[in-house]
Amino acid sequence: MIACHHCGREVRLLSELQRTDGCAFCHSDLKVCLNCRFFDPGSSNQCREPQADYVLHKDKANFCEFFELRQVSAIGRPGLGGTRSAEAGARAAFDSLFGKKK
């Protein structure tokens, strides 16, 4: 699933992501470092892609040619309707593993 870096809601794209695209719920930019799979606060320039140019504002749209949308798990994401908490997901996995009947 693709989620907005700002509000955490699921983003559904009808076509390839453009630089000017924004979240339908909070209107935050989507082509930003915080939504990129290479974003890593512990890496140099906060990016795991060594050839990427430095981006000052990680939450603003940019022209990075290495940008790839980050995939996230729906379990444990607060504020998302219809998803389970991490605890509930772990409990369900445990119960299915050991055959607990409801």
MOPAC internal coordinates of N, CA, C and O (Angstrom, degrees):
PM7 1SCF
backbone

  N    0.0000 0     0.00 0     0.00 0    0    0    0
  C    1.4453 1     0.00 0     0.00 0    1    0    0
  C    1.5269 1   108.14 1     0.00 0    2    1    0
  O    1.2310 1   121.05 1   -32.05 1    3    2    1
  N    1.2928 1   115.59 1   147.95 1    3    2    1
  C    1.4590 1   122.27 1   175.97 1    5    3    2
  C    1.5225 1   106.94 1  -105.65 1    6    5    3
  O    1.2310 1   120.46 1   -49.61 1    7    6    5
  N    1.3317 1   116.73 1   130.39 1    7    6    5
  C    1.4611 1   120.74 1  -177.84 1    9    7    6
  C    1.5263 1   110.39 1  -126.59 1   10    9    7
  O    1.2310 1   120.87 1   -30.43 1   11   10    9
  N    1.3028 1   115.95 1   149.57 1   11   10    9
  C    1.4600 1   122.54 1   176.31 1   13   11   10
  C    1.5282 1   108.93 1   -67.64 1   14   13   11
  O    1.2310 1   120.04 1   -44.85 1   15   14   13
  N    1.3114 1   117.52 1   135.15 1   15   14   13
  C    1.4590 1   121.82 1   179.46 1   17   15   14
  C    1.5248 1   111.63 1   -66.87 1   18   17   15
  O    1.2310 1   119.61 1   155.59 1   19   18   17
  N    1.3125 1   118.35 1   -24.41 1   19   18   17
  C    1.4605 1   122.22 1  -174.17 1   21   19   18
  C    1.5263 1   113.05 1   -90.84 1   22   21   19
  O    1.2310 1   119.90 1   127.15 1   23   22   21
  N    1.3330 1   117.79 1   -52.85 1   23   22   21
  C    1.4664 1   120.62 1  -175.91 1   25   23   22
  C    1.5268 1   113.30 1  -101.49 1   26   25   23
  O    1.2310 1   120.06 1   164.72 1   27   26   25
  N    1.3414 1   117.48 1   -15.28 1   27   26   25
  C    1.4594 1   120.56 1   178.10 1   29   27   26
  C    1.5152 1   115.30 1    81.61 1   30   29   27
  O    1.2310 1   120.01 1  -179.13 1   31   30   29
  N    1.3199 1   117.59 1     0.87 1   31   30   29
  C    1.4642 1   120.06 1  -179.65 1   33   31   30
  C    1.5246 1   111.10 1   -78.99 1   34   33   31
  O    1.2310 1   121.54 1   -26.34 1   35   34   33
  N    1.3369 1   114.66 1   153.66 1   35   34   33
  C    1.4519 1   120.47 1  -179.29 1   37   35   34
  C    1.5285 1   110.47 1   -66.97 1   38   37   35
  O    1.2310 1   121.38 1   -41.90 1   39   38   37
  N    1.3249 1   114.97 1   138.10 1   39   38   37
  C    1.4593 1   122.22 1   178.23 1   41   39   38
  C    1.5212 1   107.90 1  -108.70 1   42   41   39
  O    1.2310 1   120.74 1   -52.50 1   43   42   41
  N    1.3184 1   116.19 1   127.50 1   43   42   41
  C    1.4621 1   121.20 1   177.23 1   45   43   42
  C    1.5213 1   107.73 1  -112.79 1   46   45   43
  O    1.2310 1   121.25 1   -60.24 1   47   46   45
  N    1.3101 1   115.21 1   119.76 1   47   46   45
  C    1.4598 1   120.71 1  -178.42 1   49   47   46
  C    1.5173 1   110.37 1  -100.12 1   50   49   47
  O    1.2310 1   120.49 1   -45.39 1   51   50   49
  N    1.3199 1   116.68 1   134.61 1   51   50   49
  C    1.4519 1   121.91 1   177.01 1   53   51   50
  C    1.5247 1   111.70 1   -90.52 1   54   53   51
  O    1.2310 1   120.71 1   160.31 1   55   54   53
  N    1.3269 1   116.24 1   -19.69 1   55   54   53
  C    1.4593 1   122.16 1   178.10 1   57   55   54
  C    1.5277 1   107.63 1  -149.02 1   58   57   55
  O    1.2310 1   120.49 1     4.67 1   59   58   57
  N    1.3192 1   116.67 1  -175.33 1   59   58   57
  C    1.4613 1   121.17 1   179.74 1   61   59   58
  C    1.5279 1   109.96 1   -61.15 1   62   61   59
  O    1.2310 1   120.55 1   -38.71 1   63   62   61
  N    1.3187 1   116.55 1   141.29 1   63   62   61
  C    1.4642 1   122.02 1  -179.14 1   65   63   62
  C    1.5246 1   110.55 1   -64.02 1   66   65   63
  O    1.2310 1   120.40 1   -49.17 1   67   66   65
  N    1.3194 1   116.84 1   130.83 1   67   66   65
  C    1.4564 1   123.56 1   177.28 1   69   67   66
  C    1.5254 1   109.39 1  -105.06 1   70   69   67
  O    1.2310 1   120.22 1   -20.84 1   71   70   69
  N    1.3067 1   117.18 1   159.16 1   71   70   69
  C    1.4629 1   121.79 1  -178.65 1   73   71   70
  C    1.5268 1   112.64 1   -59.07 1   74   73   71
  O    1.2310 1   119.73 1   148.28 1   75   74   73
  N    1.3005 1   118.13 1   -31.72 1   75   74   73
  C    1.4641 1   121.53 1  -175.65 1   77   75   74
  C    1.5321 1   113.76 1   -91.73 1   78   77   75
  O    1.2310 1   119.80 1  -179.23 1   79   78   77
  N    1.3241 1   117.99 1     0.77 1   79   78   77
  C    1.4742 1   120.47 1  -178.80 1   81   79   78
  C    1.5278 1   110.52 1   -69.95 1   82   81   79
  O    1.2310 1   121.75 1   -34.91 1   83   82   81
  N    1.3366 1   114.26 1   145.09 1   83   82   81
  C    1.4599 1   120.39 1   179.30 1   85   83   82
  C    1.5106 1   111.44 1  -132.58 1   86   85   83
  O    1.2310 1   120.53 1   -14.53 1   87   86   85
  N    1.3149 1   116.60 1   165.47 1   87   86   85
  C    1.4593 1   123.21 1   178.76 1   89   87   86
  C    1.5278 1   109.15 1   -67.89 1   90   89   87
  O    1.2310 1   120.66 1   -44.52 1   91   90   89
  N    1.3203 1   116.34 1   135.48 1   91   90   89
  C    1.4636 1   120.78 1  -179.43 1   93   91   90
  C    1.5285 1   112.22 1   -68.81 1   94   93   91
  O    1.2310 1   119.86 1   160.25 1   95   94   93
  N    1.3295 1   117.88 1   -19.75 1   95   94   93
  C    1.4583 1   120.98 1  -176.06 1   97   95   94
  C    1.5325 1   112.86 1   -97.18 1   98   97   95
  O    1.2310 1   120.13 1   131.49 1   99   98   97
  N    1.3433 1   117.36 1   -48.51 1   99   98   97
  C    1.4689 1   119.82 1  -175.89 1  101   99   98
  C    1.5300 1   112.75 1  -111.38 1  102  101   99
  O    1.2310 1   120.05 1   175.33 1  103  102  101
  N    1.3286 1   117.51 1    -4.67 1  103  102  101
  C    1.4625 1   124.68 1   176.90 1  105  103  102
  C    1.5345 1   114.09 1    65.26 1  106  105  103
  O    1.2310 1   119.98 1  -161.51 1  107  106  105
  N    1.3258 1   117.65 1    18.49 1  107  106  105
  C    1.4670 1   121.07 1   174.97 1  109  107  106
  C    1.5239 1   109.55 1   -73.12 1  110  109  107
  O    1.2310 1   120.72 1   -29.57 1  111  110  109
  N    1.3238 1   116.23 1   150.43 1  111  110  109
  C    1.4585 1   120.96 1   176.28 1  113  111  110
  C    1.5287 1   108.81 1   -60.84 1  114  113  111
  O    1.2310 1   120.46 1   -34.81 1  115  114  113
  N    1.3282 1   116.72 1   145.19 1  115  114  113
  C    1.4652 1   121.02 1   179.93 1  117  115  114
  C    1.5282 1   112.94 1  -102.28 1  118  117  115
  O    1.2310 1   119.70 1   146.97 1  119  118  117
  N    1.3355 1   118.18 1   -33.03 1  119  118  117
  C    1.4666 1   119.79 1   179.27 1  121  119  118
  C    1.5231 1   108.51 1   -86.67 1  122  121  119
  O    1.2310 1   121.84 1  -106.04 1  123  122  121
  N    1.3318 1   114.08 1    73.96 1  123  122  121
  C    1.4591 1   122.20 1  -177.54 1  125  123  122
  C    1.5269 1   109.05 1  -130.19 1  126  125  123
  O    1.2310 1   120.70 1   -19.96 1  127  126  125
  N    1.3022 1   116.26 1   160.04 1  127  126  125
  C    1.4675 1   121.02 1   179.76 1  129  127  126
  C    1.5257 1   111.96 1   -56.46 1  130  129  127
  O    1.2310 1   120.15 1   141.73 1  131  130  129
  N    1.3311 1   117.33 1   -38.27 1  131  130  129
  C    1.4681 1   120.72 1  -177.58 1  133  131  130
  C    1.5207 1   112.77 1   -65.29 1  134  133  131
  O    1.2310 1   119.48 1   162.43 1  135  134  133
  N    1.3190 1   118.59 1   -17.57 1  135  134  133
  C    1.4650 1   122.86 1   177.25 1  137  135  134
  C    1.5307 1   112.13 1  -102.11 1  138  137  135
  O    1.2310 1   119.95 1  -174.07 1  139  138  137
  N    1.3117 1   117.70 1     5.93 1  139  138  137
  C    1.4656 1   121.72 1  -176.01 1  141  139  138
  C    1.5244 1   110.71 1   -94.78 1  142  141  139
  O    1.2310 1   120.86 1   -36.09 1  143  142  141
  N    1.3324 1   115.96 1   143.91 1  143  142  141
  C    1.4604 1   119.77 1   179.62 1  145  143  142
  C    1.5255 1   112.09 1   -69.26 1  146  145  143
  O    1.2310 1   119.48 1   162.68 1  147  146  145
  N    1.3192 1   118.59 1   -17.32 1  147  146  145
  C    1.4589 1   121.85 1   178.92 1  149  147  146
  C    1.5270 1   112.94 1   -88.13 1  150  149  147
  O    1.2310 1   119.19 1   171.12 1  151  150  149
  N    1.3281 1   119.15 1    -8.88 1  151  150  149
  C    1.4583 1   121.40 1  -178.57 1  153  151  150
  C    1.5240 1   109.70 1   -65.85 1  154  153  151
  O    1.2310 1   121.02 1   -50.79 1  155  154  153
  N    1.3294 1   115.66 1   129.21 1  155  154  153
  C    1.4608 1   122.20 1   179.23 1  157  155  154
  C    1.5242 1   108.07 1  -151.70 1  158  157  155
  O    1.2310 1   119.95 1   -71.09 1  159  158  157
  N    1.3397 1   117.70 1   108.91 1  159  158  157
  C    1.4616 1   120.35 1  -177.33 1  161  159  158
  C    1.5384 1   113.79 1   -58.03 1  162  161  159
  O    1.2310 1   119.78 1   157.50 1  163  162  161
  N    1.3334 1   118.02 1   -22.50 1  163  162  161
  C    1.4598 1   121.12 1  -178.40 1  165  163  162
  C    1.5163 1   114.78 1   -89.04 1  166  165  163
  O    1.2310 1   120.02 1   172.98 1  167  166  165
  N    1.3086 1   117.56 1    -7.02 1  167  166  165
  C    1.4659 1   121.38 1  -178.75 1  169  167  166
  C    1.5232 1   111.63 1   -91.05 1  170  169  167
  O    1.2310 1   121.52 1   -14.67 1  171  170  169
  N    1.3328 1   114.70 1   165.33 1  171  170  169
  C    1.4538 1   120.30 1   175.02 1  173  171  170
  C    1.5208 1   109.35 1   -59.83 1  174  173  171
  O    1.2310 1   120.02 1   -46.96 1  175  174  173
  N    1.3044 1   117.57 1   133.04 1  175  174  173
  C    1.4718 1   123.64 1  -176.45 1  177  175  174
  C    1.5282 1   112.72 1    59.08 1  178  177  175
  O    1.2310 1   119.93 1  -166.29 1  179  178  177
  N    1.3295 1   117.74 1    13.71 1  179  178  177
  C    1.4651 1   124.79 1  -178.71 1  181  179  178
  C    1.5245 1   111.69 1    60.40 1  182  181  179
  O    1.2310 1   120.55 1  -147.43 1  183  182  181
  N    1.3407 1   116.56 1    32.57 1  183  182  181
  C    1.4520 1   121.41 1  -178.73 1  185  183  182
  C    1.5241 1   109.20 1  -143.57 1  186  185  183
  O    1.2310 1   120.30 1   -46.11 1  187  186  185
  N    1.3361 1   117.02 1   133.89 1  187  186  185
  C    1.4682 1   121.45 1   178.39 1  189  187  186
  C    1.5279 1   112.70 1   -82.70 1  190  189  187
  O    1.2310 1   120.13 1   172.52 1  191  190  189
  N    1.3222 1   117.36 1    -7.48 1  191  190  189
  C    1.4650 1   120.94 1   177.28 1  193  191  190
  C    1.5300 1   107.86 1   -88.79 1  194  193  191
  O    1.2310 1   119.51 1   -70.97 1  195  194  193
  N    1.3395 1   118.55 1   109.03 1  195  194  193
  C    1.4706 1   120.75 1  -174.10 1  197  195  194
  C    1.5310 1   114.57 1   -67.22 1  198  197  195
  O    1.2310 1   119.29 1   159.04 1  199  198  197
  N    1.3155 1   118.95 1   -20.96 1  199  198  197
  C    1.4622 1   120.94 1  -177.76 1  201  199  198
  C    1.5329 1   113.00 1   -91.25 1  202  201  199
  O    1.2310 1   120.04 1   172.64 1  203  202  201
  N    1.3176 1   117.52 1    -7.36 1  203  202  201
  C    1.4699 1   120.29 1  -177.10 1  205  203  202
  C    1.5279 1   110.87 1   -71.46 1  206  205  203
  O    1.2310 1   121.34 1   -38.05 1  207  206  205
  N    1.3213 1   115.03 1   141.95 1  207  206  205
  C    1.4571 1   120.43 1   175.45 1  209  207  206
  C    1.5203 1   109.80 1   -70.42 1  210  209  207
  O    1.2310 1   120.94 1   -26.98 1  211  210  209
  N    1.3418 1   115.81 1   153.02 1  211  210  209
  C    1.4586 1   120.46 1   177.96 1  213  211  210
  C    1.5327 1   110.05 1   -67.97 1  214  213  211
  O    1.2310 1   120.85 1   -45.37 1  215  214  213
  N    1.3351 1   115.97 1   134.63 1  215  214  213
  C    1.4681 1   122.02 1   177.33 1  217  215  214
  C    1.5220 1   106.90 1  -116.89 1  218  217  215
  O    1.2310 1   120.49 1   -58.44 1  219  218  217
  N    1.3091 1   116.68 1   121.56 1  219  218  217
  C    1.4615 1   121.44 1  -176.90 1  221  219  218
  C    1.5275 1   111.84 1   -70.83 1  222  221  219
  O    1.2310 1   120.33 1   129.39 1  223  222  221
  N    1.3176 1   116.97 1   -50.61 1  223  222  221
  C    1.4705 1   121.28 1  -176.63 1  225  223  222
  C    1.5232 1   109.05 1  -100.13 1  226  225  223
  O    1.2310 1   120.71 1   -78.29 1  227  226  225
  N    1.3163 1   116.25 1   101.71 1  227  226  225
  C    1.4691 1   122.20 1  -174.61 1  229  227  226
  C    1.5255 1   112.85 1   -71.86 1  230  229  227
  O    1.2310 1   119.74 1   165.91 1  231  230  229
  N    1.3299 1   118.11 1   -14.09 1  231  230  229
  C    1.4663 1   121.90 1  -178.41 1  233  231  230
  C    1.5281 1   113.01 1  -104.92 1  234  233  231
  O    1.2310 1   120.29 1  -170.44 1  235  234  233
  N    1.3199 1   117.05 1     9.56 1  235  234  233
  C    1.4690 1   122.10 1   179.47 1  237  235  234
  C    1.5302 1   109.86 1  -113.65 1  238  237  235
  O    1.2310 1   120.84 1   -31.34 1  239  238  237
  N    1.3334 1   115.99 1   148.66 1  239  238  237
  C    1.4634 1   121.35 1   179.38 1  241  239  238
  C    1.5226 1   110.09 1   -57.33 1  242  241  239
  O    1.2310 1   121.09 1   -37.95 1  243  242  241
  N    1.3421 1   115.52 1   142.05 1  243  242  241
  C    1.4550 1   119.76 1  -179.35 1  245  243  242
  C    1.5338 1   109.97 1  -141.32 1  246  245  243
  O    1.2310 1   121.11 1    -1.38 1  247  246  245
  N    1.3249 1   115.48 1   178.62 1  247  246  245
  C    1.4649 1   121.34 1  -176.41 1  249  247  246
  C    1.5272 1   112.39 1  -106.75 1  250  249  247
  O    1.2310 1   119.05 1  -157.76 1  251  250  249
  N    1.3157 1   119.41 1    22.24 1  251  250  249
  C    1.4666 1   122.18 1  -176.51 1  253  251  250
  C    1.5270 1   110.55 1   -58.87 1  254  253  251
  O    1.2310 1   120.90 1   -52.96 1  255  254  253
  N    1.3229 1   115.89 1   127.04 1  255  254  253
  C    1.4671 1   120.55 1  -178.81 1  257  255  254
  C    1.5249 1   112.56 1   -82.29 1  258  257  255
  O    1.2310 1   120.07 1   171.49 1  259  258  257
  N    1.3365 1   117.48 1    -8.51 1  259  258  257
  C    1.4652 1   121.16 1   179.36 1  261  259  258
  C    1.5255 1   112.57 1   -98.04 1  262  261  259
  O    1.2310 1   119.84 1  -179.20 1  263  262  261
  N    1.3218 1   117.91 1     0.80 1  263  262  261
  C    1.4606 1   122.32 1  -175.93 1  265  263  262
  C    1.5313 1   111.91 1   -58.66 1  266  265  263
  O    1.2310 1   121.22 1   -48.78 1  267  266  265
  N    1.3396 1   115.28 1   131.22 1  267  266  265
  C    1.4612 1   122.64 1   172.58 1  269  267  266
  C    1.5225 1   107.36 1  -137.26 1  270  269  267
  O    1.2310 1   120.49 1   -49.32 1  271  270  269
  N    1.3269 1   116.67 1   130.68 1  271  270  269
  C    1.4631 1   119.94 1  -179.09 1  273  271  270
  C    1.5161 1   111.32 1   -60.90 1  274  273  271
  O    1.2310 1   121.00 1   -44.02 1  275  274  273
  N    1.3034 1   115.70 1   135.98 1  275  274  273
  C    1.4614 1   122.91 1   179.55 1  277  275  274
  C    1.5175 1   109.48 1   -82.39 1  278  277  275
  O    1.2310 1   120.29 1   -45.93 1  279  278  277
  N    1.3166 1   117.04 1   134.07 1  279  278  277
  C    1.4630 1   122.96 1   175.77 1  281  279  278
  C    1.5302 1   107.47 1   -94.54 1  282  281  279
  O    1.2310 1   120.37 1   -45.59 1  283  282  281
  N    1.3236 1   116.90 1   134.41 1  283  282  281
  C    1.4639 1   121.35 1   178.90 1  285  283  282
  C    1.5168 1   109.86 1  -126.17 1  286  285  283
  O    1.2310 1   121.04 1   -19.43 1  287  286  285
  N    1.3121 1   115.62 1   160.57 1  287  286  285
  C    1.4520 1   121.92 1   177.24 1  289  287  286
  C    1.5203 1   109.02 1   -86.99 1  290  289  287
  O    1.2310 1   120.38 1   -38.85 1  291  290  289
  N    1.3252 1   116.88 1   141.15 1  291  290  289
  C    1.4682 1   120.92 1   179.48 1  293  291  290
  C    1.5154 1   111.73 1   -75.71 1  294  293  291
  O    1.2310 1   120.00 1   156.71 1  295  294  293
  N    1.3280 1   117.61 1   -23.29 1  295  294  293
  C    1.4681 1   120.45 1  -177.50 1  297  295  294
  C    1.5174 1   109.11 1   -71.54 1  298  297  295
  O    1.2310 1   121.31 1   -50.64 1  299  298  297
  N    1.3121 1   115.10 1   129.36 1  299  298  297
  C    1.4439 1   120.93 1   177.02 1  301  299  298
  C    1.5136 1   115.43 1    86.10 1  302  301  299
  O    1.2310 1   119.30 1  -177.15 1  303  302  301
  N    1.3126 1   118.94 1     2.85 1  303  302  301
  C    1.4591 1   121.48 1   178.21 1  305  303  302
  C    1.5191 1   108.61 1   -85.30 1  306  305  303
  O    1.2310 1   118.83 1   -65.79 1  307  306  305
  N    1.3266 1   119.83 1   114.21 1  307  306  305
  C    1.4551 1   121.14 1  -179.27 1  309  307  306
  C    1.5209 1   112.40 1   -65.73 1  310  309  307
  O    1.2310 1   121.01 1   -35.17 1  311  310  309
  N    1.3193 1   115.67 1   144.83 1  311  310  309
  C    1.4530 1   120.67 1   174.37 1  313  311  310
  C    1.5071 1   115.21 1    84.71 1  314  313  311
  O    1.2310 1   119.49 1  -178.54 1  315  314  313
  N    1.3109 1   118.58 1     1.46 1  315  314  313
  C    1.4531 1   120.16 1  -179.87 1  317  315  314
  C    1.5113 1   109.32 1   -96.34 1  318  317  315
  O    1.2310 1   120.65 1   -58.71 1  319  318  317
  N    1.2935 1   116.35 1   121.29 1  319  318  317
  C    1.4498 1   119.90 1   179.58 1  321  319  318
  C    1.5115 1   111.86 1   -67.96 1  322  321  319
  O    1.2310 1   120.73 1   -41.20 1  323  322  321
  N    1.3246 1   116.20 1   138.80 1  323  322  321
  C    1.4459 1   120.66 1   176.15 1  325  323  322
  C    1.5132 1   115.40 1    82.32 1  326  325  323
  O    1.2310 1   119.13 1  -175.76 1  327  326  325
  N    1.3053 1   119.27 1     4.24 1  327  326  325
  C    1.4589 1   120.43 1   177.98 1  329  327  326
  C    1.5158 1   109.87 1  -106.59 1  330  329  327
  O    1.2310 1   121.41 1   -22.98 1  331  330  329
  N    1.3131 1   114.90 1   157.02 1  331  330  329
  C    1.4549 1   120.08 1  -179.93 1  333  331  330
  C    1.5114 1   109.89 1   -96.24 1  334  333  331
  O    1.2310 1   121.10 1   -23.67 1  335  334  333
  N    1.3283 1   115.49 1   156.33 1  335  334  333
  C    1.4486 1   118.83 1   174.55 1  337  335  334
  C    1.5184 1   108.81 1   -72.41 1  338  337  335
  O    1.2310 1   120.20 1   -14.46 1  339  338  337
  N    1.3084 1   117.22 1   165.54 1  339  338  337
  C    1.4637 1   121.22 1   179.06 1  341  339  338
  C    1.5225 1   110.27 1   -61.69 1  342  341  339
  O    1.2310 1   120.49 1   142.11 1  343  342  341
  N    1.3215 1   116.68 1   -37.89 1  343  342  341
  C    1.4729 1   120.73 1   179.64 1  345  343  342
  C    1.5259 1   111.02 1   -65.07 1  346  345  343
  O    1.2310 1   120.31 1   135.58 1  347  346  345
  N    1.3198 1   117.02 1   -44.42 1  347  346  345
  C    1.4676 1   120.64 1  -179.94 1  349  347  346
  C    1.5241 1   110.90 1   -65.58 1  350  349  347
  O    1.2310 1   120.37 1   141.73 1  351  350  349
  N    1.3317 1   116.90 1   -38.27 1  351  350  349
  C    1.4564 1   120.55 1   177.68 1  353  351  350
  C    1.5167 1   112.05 1   -65.33 1  354  353  351
  O    1.2310 1   120.53 1   138.79 1  355  354  353
  N    1.3349 1   116.60 1   -41.21 1  355  354  353
  C    1.4592 1   120.85 1   178.13 1  357  355  354
  C    1.5205 1   110.67 1   -65.90 1  358  357  355
  O    1.2310 1   120.50 1   139.97 1  359  358  357
  N    1.3368 1   116.66 1   -40.03 1  359  358  357
  C    1.4659 1   121.08 1   179.54 1  361  359  358
  C    1.5318 1   109.97 1   -64.08 1  362  361  359
  O    1.2310 1   119.89 1   136.62 1  363  362  361
  N    1.3145 1   117.82 1   -43.38 1  363  362  361
  C    1.4629 1   121.40 1   179.88 1  365  363  362
  C    1.5265 1   110.65 1   -63.57 1  366  365  363
  O    1.2310 1   120.30 1   139.44 1  367  366  365
  N    1.3462 1   117.03 1   -40.56 1  367  366  365
  C    1.4656 1   120.33 1   178.05 1  369  367  366
  C    1.5214 1   110.96 1   -65.10 1  370  369  367
  O    1.2310 1   120.28 1   138.82 1  371  370  369
  N    1.3206 1   117.08 1   -41.18 1  371  370  369
  C    1.4668 1   121.74 1   178.32 1  373  371  370
  C    1.5269 1   110.54 1   -62.79 1  374  373  371
  O    1.2310 1   120.87 1   132.89 1  375  374  373
  N    1.3377 1   115.95 1   -47.11 1  375  374  373
  C    1.4663 1   120.54 1  -179.40 1  377  375  374
  C    1.5296 1   111.64 1   -62.69 1  378  377  375
  O    1.2310 1   119.94 1   139.83 1  379  378  377
  N    1.3290 1   117.72 1   -40.17 1  379  378  377
  C    1.4625 1   119.19 1   179.95 1  381  379  378
  C    1.5300 1   111.30 1   -70.52 1  382  381  379
  O    1.2310 1   120.45 1   148.37 1  383  382  381
  N    1.3191 1   116.74 1   -31.63 1  383  382  381
  C    1.4598 1   120.80 1   179.47 1  385  383  382
  C    1.5345 1   110.77 1   -66.98 1  386  385  383
  O    1.2310 1   120.93 1   137.63 1  387  386  385
  N    1.3200 1   115.82 1   -42.37 1  387  386  385
  C    1.4607 1   120.26 1  -175.70 1  389  387  386
  C    1.5268 1   113.23 1  -100.09 1  390  389  387
  O    1.2310 1   119.86 1  -171.39 1  391  390  389
  N    1.3134 1   117.87 1     8.61 1  391  390  389
  C    1.4631 1   122.26 1   171.18 1  393  391  390
  C    1.5110 1   115.25 1    70.48 1  394  393  391
  O    1.2310 1   119.62 1  -150.03 1  395  394  393
  N    1.3249 1   118.33 1    29.97 1  395  394  393
  C    1.4688 1   120.03 1   177.95 1  397  395  394
  C    1.5106 1   109.97 1   -68.24 1  398  397  395
  O    1.2310 1   120.75 1   -48.84 1  399  398  397
  N    1.3238 1   116.16 1   131.16 1  399  398  397
  C    1.4637 1   121.52 1   178.34 1  401  399  398
  C    1.5123 1   109.20 1   -90.37 1  402  401  399
  O    1.2310 1   121.12 1   -34.35 1  403  402  401
  N    1.3335 1   115.47 1   145.65 1  403  402  401
  C    1.4703 1   120.24 1  -179.93 1  405  403  402
  C    1.4954 1   111.10 1   -89.24 1  406  405  403
  O    1.2310 1   120.10 1   180.00 1  407  406  405

